Amino acid sequence: MGEQQTAVATYEVGIEWDAAEVLEHDLITMDEAPDPAIVGKQLIVIDIAYATERFERVLRAKLNLSEPEA
């Protein structure tokens, strides 16, 4: 009943190489970002890629649509 398809943006999130372990399906909260619209939002990690130089880890994440709007 009334189902609607929506496009979900995917974000690449860089974290320090020695940051706490993050796994697929973990929830992360954006404390800072170039896009102020996602600061404070919760994202779900969908993929983890490690940088070759080991300066940072790159996570791919999408908005947590089950999070209530503030």
JOUR-V538462 format. One record per run of one state. SS is the DSSP state (H for helix, E for strand, L for the rest). FROM is the first residue (numbers start at 1). TO is the last residue. If there is no record, write none. Layout:
# JOUR-V538462
SS | FROM | TO
SS | FROM | TO
This chain:
# JOUR-V538462
L | 1 | 9
E | 10 | 16
L | 17 | 26
E | 27 | 29
L | 30 | 35
H | 36 | 38
L | 39 | 41
E | 42 | 50
L | 51 | 55
E | 56 | 63
L | 64 | 70
